[in-house]
Amino acid sequence: MTQFIAEVCSNHNQRLTRCLKMVETAKSIGCDAVKFQLFRIDDLFAPEVIRQSPRHADRRAWELSLDYIPEIAAYCRELDLAFGCTPFYLQAVETAQPYVDFFKISSYEILWLDLLRACAQTGLPVVLSTGMADMHEICKAVETLQLNGCRQLTLLHCISHYPTPPAQCDLAFIATLRNRFALPVGWSDHSAEPAVIYRAASTWRAHMIEFHLDLDGHGAEYDQGHCWLPQAIGQCIETLQLGQQSDGHAIKRMSEQERQERQWRADPSDGLRPLLDVRLRRYQGG
């Protein structure tokens, strides 16, 4: 079954009640995990960028309070939902480690090997997004994680374009990554298109699908166009889970209903239904 991770990103709007509602919503729509981002603007962008770009400086309003993490983690445990974190500075790894079930490496941080080492050395599972990276960079990141103790690594094919048009999703690359690394591979969605989700899971066998969740269209990142509202993504998850339940077994099995229906097949002697011995037993003299 495909695993679904709800990425809260900065749609929490710095409110704990909204964070907890995000967790609750992720559970209610069928997700396996929920993930938050842990960054500080002053540790995310170079000082000259912050001085000269109000657009980047204003993202301080997107930061997640460290005080929220224990309460989010406790609520995730209560709901039996895995809790993940994307750290964007080294201290964030140490801060989050006691509370999270896995770390996620953002596409933008894939070159920062010190961050990869820090996540790997926790011993927790790691999810690595590959957006914008070439194959050499992906190989280096995988090698760094594995050499530093990461034993549960999942790769996510990702297009770092917000939103991503379906024609640019290149979902076939999921198979390329799987064949190259022999690791679980999934899809980090920025398309917000149901057809892309269905195709990633059903055709390309995405092990995991990460998507950006908003509650009501009022999250900080919703207007960029890559976030999902609960009803839409919930319908996708429900449809995929129902479909995957129908995969069944690769051997021919007969249900009890089929066993009963077998007697109503056409008899090879005359092509009439039911089988001749059934006619003789049940309808002789009728």
NUFI-681487 format. One line per field, with one value per residue: x, z, y of N, C-alpha, C in turn. Coordinates in Angstrom, 1 decimal. Example, Ala and Ser with C-alpha at 12.3 -4.5 7.8 and 13.67 -1.06 7.14 Angstrom:
<sites>
nx	[13.2,12.8]
nz	[7.8,7.1]
ny	[-5.7,-2.2]
cax	[12.3,13.7]
caz	[7.8,7.1]
cay	[-4.5,-1.1]
cx	[13.2,12.9]
cz	[7.8,7.9]
cy	[-3.3,0.0]
</sites>
This chain:
<sites>
nx	[0.8,0.5,2.1,1.1,2.1,1.3,2.4,2.8,4.0,4.3,1.7,0.6,0.4,1.6,0.1,-0.8,-3.2,-4.0,-2.0,-2.4,-4.9,-4.3,-2.8,-4.9,-6.6,-5.0,-4.9,-7.6,-8.1,-6.8,-4.0,-0.6,1.4,2.4,4.1,6.3,8.0,11.1,12.6,14.7,14.6,16.9,18.8,18.5,18.6,21.2,22.8,22.9,20.8,18.5,18.7,18.3,16.0,12.8,10.8,11.9,12.7,10.3,9.4,9.8,7.5,6.6,7.8,8.0,7.1,9.3,8.3,6.0,6.5,6.7,4.0,2.7,4.0,3.0,0.3,0.3,1.2,-1.0,-2.9,-1.9,-0.2,2.5,5.2,7.0,9.9,11.3,14.4,16.1,18.4,21.3,21.1,18.5,18.1,19.0,17.2,14.7,15.0,14.3,11.6,10.6,9.6,10.9,13.2,13.1,14.8,15.0,14.7,16.2,18.3,19.9,22.6,24.0,26.0,26.7,24.3,22.9,24.5,24.1,21.4,21.4,23.0,21.4,20.1,17.5,14.8,15.2,13.9,14.5,14.3,14.6,14.5,15.6,18.2,21.0,21.9,24.4,24.6,22.5,23.5,25.7,24.5,22.9,25.0,26.3,24.4,24.0,26.6,26.8,25.2,22.5,19.9,17.3,16.1,14.3,13.7,12.5,11.1,10.9,9.7,10.9,9.0,6.5,3.2,3.6,3.2,1.3,2.5,5.2,6.0,7.3,7.1,8.0,10.6,10.6,10.8,13.4,15.0,14.4,15.4,18.1,19.0,17.9,16.1,13.3,11.0,9.3,6.9,7.0,4.7,3.9,2.0,-0.8,-2.8,-5.2,-5.0,-2.2,-1.4,-2.8,-1.6,1.1,1.0,-0.4,0.6,3.4,4.1,4.6,6.1,5.7,3.8,4.1,2.5,1.4,-0.5,-3.3,-5.8,-8.0,-7.6,-6.5,-3.9,-0.4,1.0,-0.8,-1.7,0.2,-0.3,0.3,-0.7,-2.9,-6.4,-8.3,-10.6,-10.3,-7.7,-8.2,-10.2,-8.7,-6.8,-8.6,-9.7,-7.4,-6.6,-8.7,-8.6,-6.1,-6.5,-7.8,-5.9,-5.0,-4.0,-1.4,-2.0,-4.4,-7.4,-10.4,-13.3,-15.8,-18.3,-17.7,-17.2,-19.7,-21.0,-19.8,-21.1,-23.0,-22.0,-21.7,-22.5,-20.1,-21.1,-23.4,-23.6,-25.3,-26.6,-27.4,-24.4,-24.5,-24.7,-25.8,-28.2,-29.4,-29.5,-31.0,-33.1,-34.3,-37.1,-38.5]
nz	[0.0,-0.8,1.0,2.7,3.2,4.9,4.3,6.3,5.9,5.9,6.5,8.9,10.1,12.4,14.7,17.4,17.8,15.2,14.1,15.5,14.5,11.9,12.2,13.1,10.9,8.9,9.8,9.6,6.9,6.0,6.1,6.7,8.0,9.3,8.6,9.6,9.1,10.2,10.6,10.8,9.8,9.8,9.8,7.4,5.1,3.5,5.1,3.5,1.7,3.4,4.3,2.0,0.7,1.4,0.9,1.5,4.2,5.4,5.8,8.3,9.6,9.0,10.5,12.6,16.0,18.4,20.8,20.2,19.3,21.2,21.9,19.4,18.7,20.8,20.3,17.8,18.5,20.0,18.1,16.6,14.4,12.4,13.0,11.4,10.5,8.7,8.9,8.8,9.7,11.5,14.3,14.5,14.0,16.3,18.1,17.3,17.3,19.7,19.5,17.0,14.3,11.9,9.7,7.1,4.2,2.6,-0.9,-1.5,0.3,-0.4,-1.2,1.1,2.9,5.6,7.0,6.1,7.1,9.9,10.2,9.4,11.3,13.6,13.5,12.8,10.4,7.1,4.7,1.5,-0.7,-4.2,-5.9,-8.4,-8.4,-10.0,-11.3,-10.3,-8.0,-6.5,-6.1,-4.5,-2.2,-1.3,-0.8,1.2,3.3,3.8,4.5,6.9,8.7,8.0,7.7,6.9,4.2,2.1,-1.1,-2.8,-5.8,-7.2,-8.3,-8.2,-8.5,-8.2,-8.6,-10.1,-13.4,-14.8,-17.2,-16.7,-14.7,-15.0,-14.1,-14.7,-13.9,-11.3,-11.5,-12.6,-10.5,-8.6,-9.8,-10.0,-7.4,-5.8,-3.7,-1.7,-3.4,-3.9,-4.5,-4.3,-4.2,-6.1,-7.7,-7.2,-8.5,-9.1,-11.1,-11.4,-8.9,-8.9,-11.0,-10.2,-8.1,-9.0,-11.6,-11.5,-9.2,-6.7,-3.6,-1.5,-1.0,-0.8,0.1,0.1,2.6,3.3,5.4,4.8,2.7,3.7,4.5,4.9,2.6,0.6,-1.6,-3.5,-5.1,-5.0,-2.9,-1.2,-0.4,2.2,1.4,-1.3,-1.5,0.3,-1.1,-3.2,-1.8,-0.6,-2.8,-4.0,-2.0,-1.9,-4.4,-4.3,-2.5,-4.0,-5.4,-4.6,-4.9,-6.7,-7.7,-8.9,-7.2,-5.8,-4.7,-2.1,-3.2,-5.9,-6.0,-5.6,-7.8,-9.9,-10.6,-12.3,-14.7,-18.3,-19.6,-21.1,-22.9,-24.1,-24.1,-22.4,-19.5,-16.1,-15.2,-16.3,-14.4,-12.3,-13.2,-13.4,-10.7,-9.5,-11.1,-12.3,-13.7,-13.3]
ny	[-1.2,2.2,4.7,7.7,11.0,13.9,17.0,19.8,22.2,25.7,26.2,26.2,28.7,29.7,28.9,27.0,25.6,25.3,23.8,21.3,20.7,20.3,17.9,16.2,16.3,15.2,12.5,11.8,11.8,9.7,9.5,8.3,9.6,12.7,15.8,18.4,21.5,22.7,25.6,28.5,31.8,33.4,31.5,30.3,31.8,33.7,36.5,38.9,38.5,38.6,41.2,42.7,41.7,42.0,40.2,37.7,38.1,38.5,36.0,35.1,35.0,32.6,30.6,27.8,27.4,26.3,25.4,24.2,21.6,19.3,19.0,18.6,16.2,14.5,14.5,13.2,10.7,9.9,9.6,7.6,8.2,8.8,11.0,13.4,15.5,18.2,19.3,22.4,23.6,22.8,22.5,22.0,19.4,18.0,19.2,18.2,15.5,13.8,13.6,12.9,10.6,10.2,11.8,14.3,15.2,18.2,19.1,21.4,21.3,19.2,19.3,19.9,18.3,18.1,18.4,16.2,14.1,14.6,14.0,11.3,10.1,10.0,7.7,7.4,6.8,8.1,10.4,11.4,14.1,14.6,16.8,19.1,18.0,16.5,13.2,12.5,14.1,13.1,10.4,11.0,12.1,9.9,8.0,9.4,9.5,6.7,5.9,7.1,5.8,5.6,3.4,3.1,4.3,6.4,7.5,10.4,11.2,14.4,17.5,20.7,23.0,25.2,25.7,22.4,21.7,19.0,17.9,18.2,16.6,14.1,11.4,8.9,8.8,7.8,5.0,4.9,5.8,3.8,1.5,2.2,2.5,0.5,1.0,2.0,4.2,7.2,9.8,13.3,15.6,18.4,19.2,19.2,17.8,15.4,13.3,13.1,12.1,9.6,8.3,8.2,6.5,4.2,3.4,3.9,2.8,4.2,4.2,5.9,8.9,12.2,15.2,18.6,20.0,22.0,23.5,25.1,26.9,29.2,29.0,29.9,29.3,28.5,30.0,29.8,27.6,24.9,23.4,21.1,20.8,19.3,17.7,17.1,15.8,13.8,12.3,11.3,9.6,7.8,6.6,5.4,3.7,1.9,0.8,-0.4,-2.4,-4.2,-5.5,-8.0,-11.5,-13.2,-15.6,-18.0,-17.9,-19.2,-17.8,-18.5,-18.0,-18.2,-21.0,-22.0,-21.1,-22.5,-24.8,-23.9,-23.5,-23.9,-27.1,-29.2,-31.1,-30.3,-27.6,-26.3,-24.8,-25.7,-27.6,-31.0,-33.1,-31.6,-30.9,-33.5,-34.2,-32.2,-31.4,-33.5,-35.1,-32.8]
cax	[0.0,1.2,2.1,0.8,2.6,0.8,3.4,2.1,4.8,4.0,0.3,0.1,0.2,2.1,-0.9,-0.7,-4.5,-4.1,-1.1,-3.1,-6.0,-3.6,-2.6,-6.2,-7.1,-4.2,-5.4,-9.0,-8.2,-6.1,-2.5,0.2,2.3,2.3,5.4,6.4,9.3,11.7,13.6,14.8,15.0,18.3,19.7,18.0,19.1,22.4,22.4,22.6,19.5,17.5,18.8,17.9,14.8,11.7,10.0,12.5,12.7,9.0,9.0,9.9,6.1,6.3,8.5,7.3,7.6,9.9,7.5,4.9,6.9,6.3,2.5,2.4,4.4,2.1,-1.0,0.5,1.2,-2.3,-3.7,-1.1,0.3,4.0,5.5,8.3,10.4,12.3,15.3,16.8,19.6,21.9,20.6,17.1,18.1,19.1,16.0,13.6,15.2,13.6,10.1,10.1,9.8,11.7,13.6,13.0,15.8,14.5,15.5,17.1,19.4,20.6,24.0,24.6,26.3,26.7,23.0,22.6,25.2,23.5,20.2,21.7,23.6,20.4,19.6,16.1,14.6,15.3,13.3,15.3,13.8,15.7,14.2,16.7,19.5,21.3,22.2,25.7,24.3,21.7,24.4,26.5,23.6,22.6,26.2,26.6,23.4,24.3,27.9,26.7,24.3,21.1,19.5,16.0,16.2,13.3,13.9,11.3,11.2,10.4,10.0,10.8,8.3,5.3,2.9,4.2,2.3,1.4,3.4,6.6,6.2,8.3,6.9,8.8,11.9,10.5,11.4,14.8,15.6,14.2,16.4,19.5,19.4,17.3,15.5,11.9,11.0,8.0,6.7,6.7,3.8,3.7,1.0,-2.1,-3.6,-5.5,-4.5,-0.8,-1.4,-3.2,-0.6,2.3,0.8,-0.9,1.4,4.8,4.2,5.2,6.1,5.2,3.4,4.1,1.7,1.3,-1.8,-3.9,-7.1,-9.1,-7.3,-5.9,-2.5,0.6,1.5,-1.8,-1.9,1.2,-1.0,0.7,-1.3,-4.2,-7.4,-8.6,-11.6,-9.7,-6.7,-8.9,-10.8,-7.6,-6.3,-9.6,-9.8,-6.2,-6.6,-9.7,-8.1,-4.9,-7.1,-8.3,-4.8,-5.1,-2.9,-1.0,-2.4,-5.9,-8.1,-11.8,-14.1,-16.9,-19.3,-17.3,-17.3,-21.1,-21.4,-19.2,-22.1,-23.9,-21.3,-22.3,-21.9,-19.4,-21.8,-24.5,-23.5,-26.4,-26.4,-26.1,-23.7,-25.4,-25.0,-26.6,-29.6,-29.9,-29.7,-31.9,-34.3,-34.8,-38.5,-39.2]
caz	[0.0,-0.8,2.2,2.4,4.2,4.8,4.6,6.8,5.4,6.8,6.5,10.4,10.5,13.7,15.7,17.9,17.5,13.8,14.0,16.0,13.6,10.7,12.5,13.2,9.5,8.2,10.2,9.2,5.5,5.7,6.0,7.6,8.7,9.1,8.7,9.8,8.8,11.3,10.1,11.3,8.6,9.9,9.5,6.2,4.0,3.7,5.7,2.5,1.2,4.3,4.3,0.7,0.2,2.3,0.7,2.3,5.6,6.0,6.1,9.8,10.1,8.6,11.4,13.6,17.3,19.0,21.9,19.7,18.9,22.1,21.9,18.2,18.8,21.7,19.6,16.7,19.1,20.4,16.9,15.9,13.2,12.4,13.1,10.8,10.5,7.8,9.5,7.8,10.3,12.2,15.6,14.4,14.1,17.7,18.8,16.9,17.4,20.7,19.3,15.6,13.9,10.8,9.1,5.7,3.7,1.5,-2.2,-1.5,1.2,-0.8,-1.3,2.4,3.4,7.0,7.4,5.8,8.1,11.2,10.2,9.3,12.6,14.6,13.3,12.4,9.0,6.4,3.4,0.7,-1.9,-5.2,-6.8,-8.9,-8.3,-11.1,-10.8,-9.5,-6.7,-5.8,-5.7,-3.4,-1.1,-0.9,-0.2,2.5,4.3,4.1,5.2,8.2,9.5,7.7,7.3,6.3,3.4,1.0,-2.1,-3.4,-7.0,-6.8,-9.2,-7.4,-9.3,-7.4,-8.8,-11.2,-14.4,-15.0,-18.2,-16.3,-13.5,-15.3,-13.1,-15.1,-13.1,-10.1,-11.9,-12.8,-9.1,-8.0,-10.5,-9.8,-6.0,-5.1,-2.5,-1.9,-4.1,-3.9,-5.2,-3.6,-5.1,-6.1,-8.8,-6.7,-9.5,-8.8,-12.1,-11.1,-7.7,-9.3,-11.9,-9.5,-7.2,-9.7,-12.7,-11.2,-7.9,-5.7,-2.3,-0.6,-1.7,0.1,-0.5,0.9,3.0,3.9,5.9,4.4,1.7,4.3,5.0,4.3,1.3,-0.2,-2.8,-4.5,-6.0,-4.9,-1.7,-1.3,0.6,2.7,0.7,-2.6,-1.4,0.9,-2.1,-3.9,-0.9,-0.4,-4.1,-4.2,-1.0,-2.3,-5.6,-4.0,-1.8,-5.0,-6.1,-4.2,-5.0,-8.1,-8.0,-9.1,-6.1,-5.9,-3.5,-1.9,-4.1,-7.2,-5.9,-5.7,-9.2,-10.8,-11.1,-13.3,-16.0,-19.4,-19.7,-22.4,-23.8,-25.0,-24.0,-21.7,-18.1,-15.4,-15.6,-16.5,-13.1,-11.4,-13.8,-13.0,-9.3,-9.0,-11.9,-13.0,-13.5,-13.1]
cay	[0.0,3.5,5.5,9.1,11.9,15.3,18.1,21.0,23.3,26.8,26.5,26.2,30.1,29.9,28.7,25.6,24.9,25.0,22.6,20.1,20.4,19.7,16.5,15.5,16.2,14.2,11.2,11.6,11.6,8.4,9.6,7.5,10.4,14.2,16.3,19.8,22.0,23.4,26.5,29.9,32.5,33.8,30.3,29.7,32.6,34.5,37.8,39.9,38.2,39.1,42.7,43.3,41.1,41.9,39.0,36.6,38.5,38.4,34.6,34.8,34.7,31.2,29.7,26.9,27.6,25.1,25.0,23.3,20.3,18.2,18.8,18.0,14.8,13.8,14.3,12.2,9.4,9.6,9.3,6.6,8.9,9.0,12.4,13.7,16.8,18.6,20.3,23.3,24.0,21.7,22.4,21.5,17.9,17.7,19.6,17.4,14.0,13.1,13.7,12.5,9.2,10.2,13.1,14.5,16.2,19.0,19.2,22.6,21.0,18.0,19.4,20.2,17.0,18.1,18.2,14.8,13.3,14.8,13.2,9.8,9.6,9.8,6.3,7.4,6.7,9.4,10.5,12.4,14.6,14.7,17.8,19.9,17.3,15.5,11.8,12.5,14.7,12.1,9.4,11.5,12.2,8.5,7.5,10.1,9.0,5.3,5.7,7.7,5.1,5.5,2.1,3.1,5.5,6.4,8.6,10.9,12.0,15.7,18.6,21.9,24.0,25.4,24.3,21.7,21.3,17.6,17.5,18.4,15.7,13.1,10.3,7.7,8.8,7.0,3.7,5.0,5.8,2.5,0.6,2.6,2.4,-0.6,1.6,2.5,5.5,7.8,11.1,14.5,16.2,19.9,19.5,19.3,17.2,14.0,12.4,12.8,11.2,8.3,7.8,7.9,5.3,3.0,3.0,3.9,2.1,5.0,3.6,7.0,10.1,13.4,16.3,19.8,20.1,23.1,23.2,26.0,27.9,30.4,28.8,30.9,28.9,28.0,30.8,29.4,26.7,23.5,22.7,20.4,20.9,17.9,16.9,16.7,14.8,12.7,11.5,10.6,8.6,6.8,5.8,4.6,2.6,0.9,0.2,-1.3,-3.5,-5.1,-6.2,-9.5,-12.5,-13.4,-17.0,-18.1,-18.4,-19.2,-17.5,-19.5,-17.7,-18.8,-22.4,-22.4,-20.8,-23.4,-25.8,-23.3,-23.3,-24.6,-28.4,-29.4,-32.1,-29.7,-26.2,-25.7,-24.6,-25.9,-28.9,-32.1,-33.8,-30.8,-31.1,-34.8,-34.3,-31.2,-31.1,-34.7,-35.3,-31.6]
cx	[0.9,1.1,1.9,1.3,2.0,1.9,2.6,2.7,4.6,2.5,-0.3,-0.1,0.6,1.1,-0.9,-2.1,-4.6,-3.1,-1.8,-4.3,-5.5,-3.3,-3.9,-6.7,-6.3,-4.6,-6.7,-9.1,-7.4,-4.6,-1.9,1.1,2.0,3.7,5.4,7.8,9.8,12.9,13.6,15.3,16.4,19.3,19.4,18.6,20.3,22.0,22.1,21.3,18.4,17.5,18.1,16.5,13.7,10.9,10.5,12.5,11.4,8.6,9.3,8.5,5.7,7.0,7.6,7.9,8.2,9.0,6.3,5.2,6.5,4.8,2.1,2.8,3.5,0.8,-0.9,0.5,-0.2,-3.2,-3.0,-0.7,1.7,4.2,6.9,8.6,11.4,13.2,16.0,18.0,20.1,21.3,19.2,17.0,18.1,17.8,14.9,13.7,14.4,12.1,9.7,10.4,10.7,12.1,13.4,14.1,15.1,15.3,16.5,18.4,20.2,22.1,24.7,24.8,26.3,25.3,22.5,23.3,24.5,22.2,20.4,22.2,22.7,19.9,18.1,16.0,14.7,14.6,14.0,14.6,14.9,15.4,15.5,18.1,19.7,21.7,23.4,25.4,23.4,22.6,25.2,25.7,23.3,23.8,26.5,25.7,23.8,25.6,27.8,25.6,22.9,20.8,18.1,15.9,15.1,13.7,12.6,11.6,10.4,10.7,9.8,10.3,6.9,4.3,3.6,3.1,2.4,2.4,4.9,6.9,7.2,8.2,7.7,10.2,11.8,11.1,12.9,15.5,15.5,15.2,17.8,19.9,18.9,16.7,14.0,11.9,9.5,8.0,6.3,5.9,3.7,2.7,-0.4,-3.2,-3.9,-4.9,-3.0,-0.6,-1.7,-2.1,0.7,2.2,0.5,0.0,2.9,5.1,5.0,5.0,5.5,4.8,3.3,3.3,1.6,-0.2,-2.2,-5.3,-8.2,-8.8,-6.7,-4.5,-1.6,1.0,0.5,-1.9,-0.8,0.7,-0.6,0.2,-2.6,-5.1,-7.8,-9.5,-11.0,-8.7,-7.2,-9.5,-9.8,-7.1,-7.3,-9.7,-8.6,-6.2,-7.6,-9.2,-6.9,-5.4,-7.5,-7.2,-4.8,-3.9,-2.6,-1.3,-3.9,-6.5,-9.6,-12.4,-15.2,-18.0,-19.0,-17.5,-18.8,-21.5,-20.8,-20.2,-23.0,-23.2,-22.0,-21.6,-21.3,-20.1,-22.8,-24.5,-24.6,-26.0,-27.6,-25.4,-24.7,-25.7,-25.8,-28.1,-30.2,-30.3,-30.9,-33.2,-34.8,-36.3,-39.2,-40.1]
cz	[0.0,0.5,1.9,3.6,3.9,5.3,5.0,6.2,6.4,6.8,7.9,10.8,11.9,14.9,16.1,17.6,16.1,13.5,14.4,15.1,12.3,11.0,12.5,11.8,8.8,8.6,9.6,7.7,5.0,5.6,7.0,8.4,8.4,9.3,8.8,9.4,9.9,10.7,10.9,10.1,8.6,9.7,8.2,5.0,4.4,4.2,4.6,1.8,2.1,4.4,3.1,0.2,1.3,2.2,1.5,3.8,6.2,6.3,7.5,10.3,9.7,9.6,12.3,15.0,17.9,20.2,21.5,19.5,19.9,22.0,20.5,18.2,19.7,21.0,18.4,17.3,19.5,19.3,16.1,14.5,13.3,12.3,12.5,10.8,9.4,8.5,8.5,8.4,11.2,13.5,15.6,14.5,15.5,18.5,18.5,17.2,18.5,20.4,17.9,15.3,12.7,10.4,7.6,5.3,2.5,0.3,-2.1,-0.6,0.8,-0.9,0.1,3.2,4.9,7.6,7.2,6.8,9.5,11.2,10.2,10.6,13.7,14.6,13.0,10.9,8.4,5.1,2.7,-0.6,-2.9,-6.2,-7.1,-8.9,-9.6,-10.4,-9.9,-8.1,-5.9,-5.3,-4.5,-2.1,-0.5,-0.2,1.1,3.6,4.7,4.9,6.6,9.1,9.1,7.1,6.7,5.5,2.3,0.2,-2.6,-4.6,-6.7,-7.9,-8.4,-8.2,-8.7,-8.1,-10.0,-12.2,-14.6,-16.1,-17.9,-15.1,-13.7,-14.3,-13.4,-14.4,-11.8,-10.4,-12.0,-11.4,-8.5,-8.5,-10.1,-8.3,-5.2,-3.7,-2.7,-2.4,-4.1,-4.7,-4.2,-4.5,-5.0,-7.2,-8.4,-7.7,-9.2,-9.8,-11.8,-9.9,-8.1,-10.1,-11.2,-8.7,-8.1,-10.8,-12.3,-9.8,-6.9,-4.3,-1.3,-1.5,-0.6,-0.6,0.5,1.3,3.6,4.4,5.2,3.3,2.4,4.9,4.2,2.9,0.2,-1.6,-3.9,-5.5,-5.9,-3.7,-2.0,-0.2,1.0,1.9,-0.6,-2.4,-0.6,-0.1,-2.9,-3.0,-0.8,-1.7,-4.3,-3.2,-1.4,-3.5,-5.2,-3.2,-2.8,-5.7,-5.8,-4.4,-6.5,-8.5,-8.1,-7.8,-6.3,-4.6,-3.3,-2.8,-5.5,-7.1,-6.1,-7.2,-10.2,-11.4,-12.1,-14.6,-17.1,-19.5,-21.1,-23.4,-24.7,-24.9,-23.2,-20.2,-17.3,-15.9,-15.5,-15.2,-12.2,-11.9,-13.3,-11.6,-8.9,-9.8,-12.6,-12.6,-13.3,-14.2]
cy	[1.3,4.2,7.0,10.0,13.3,16.2,19.4,22.2,24.5,27.2,26.4,27.7,30.4,29.8,27.2,24.9,24.5,23.8,21.3,19.7,19.8,18.2,15.7,15.3,15.2,12.8,10.9,11.3,10.4,8.4,8.7,8.3,11.9,14.8,17.9,20.2,22.8,24.3,27.8,30.7,33.0,32.7,29.7,30.4,33.4,35.9,38.9,39.7,38.8,40.6,43.3,42.8,41.0,40.6,37.8,36.9,38.3,37.0,34.2,34.5,33.3,30.2,29.0,27.1,26.2,24.5,24.1,21.9,19.2,18.0,18.2,16.5,14.0,13.5,13.2,10.8,8.9,9.1,8.2,7.1,9.2,10.5,12.6,15.2,17.0,19.6,21.1,24.0,22.9,21.5,21.8,20.0,17.5,18.0,18.7,15.9,13.3,12.9,13.0,11.1,9.1,11.6,13.1,15.5,16.9,19.0,20.3,22.3,19.8,18.1,19.6,18.9,17.0,17.8,16.7,13.9,13.4,14.0,11.7,9.3,9.5,8.4,6.2,7.2,8.1,9.3,11.7,12.8,14.9,15.8,18.7,19.2,16.5,14.2,11.8,13.1,13.7,10.9,9.8,11.6,10.8,7.9,8.1,9.6,7.6,5.1,6.3,7.0,5.0,4.2,2.0,4.4,5.3,7.6,9.1,11.7,13.3,16.7,19.9,23.1,24.1,26.3,23.7,21.3,19.7,17.1,17.6,17.4,14.6,11.9,9.0,7.6,8.0,5.6,3.8,5.0,4.4,1.5,0.9,2.3,1.3,-0.1,1.9,3.9,5.9,9.1,12.2,15.4,17.7,20.2,19.8,18.8,15.8,13.0,12.1,11.9,9.8,7.6,7.4,6.6,4.0,2.5,2.9,3.4,2.9,4.4,4.6,8.2,11.2,14.5,17.4,20.0,21.5,22.8,23.9,27.0,29.2,30.2,29.7,30.5,28.5,28.7,30.5,28.3,25.3,22.7,22.1,20.7,19.5,17.1,16.3,15.6,13.6,11.7,10.7,9.4,7.5,5.9,4.9,3.4,1.5,0.1,-0.8,-2.5,-4.6,-5.9,-7.7,-10.3,-12.7,-14.9,-17.0,-18.7,-18.3,-18.8,-18.5,-19.2,-18.3,-20.4,-22.8,-22.1,-21.8,-24.4,-25.2,-22.9,-24.2,-26.0,-28.6,-30.3,-31.4,-28.2,-25.5,-25.7,-25.2,-27.2,-30.0,-32.8,-33.0,-30.9,-32.4,-34.9,-33.4,-31.2,-32.3,-34.9,-34.0,-31.1]
</sites>
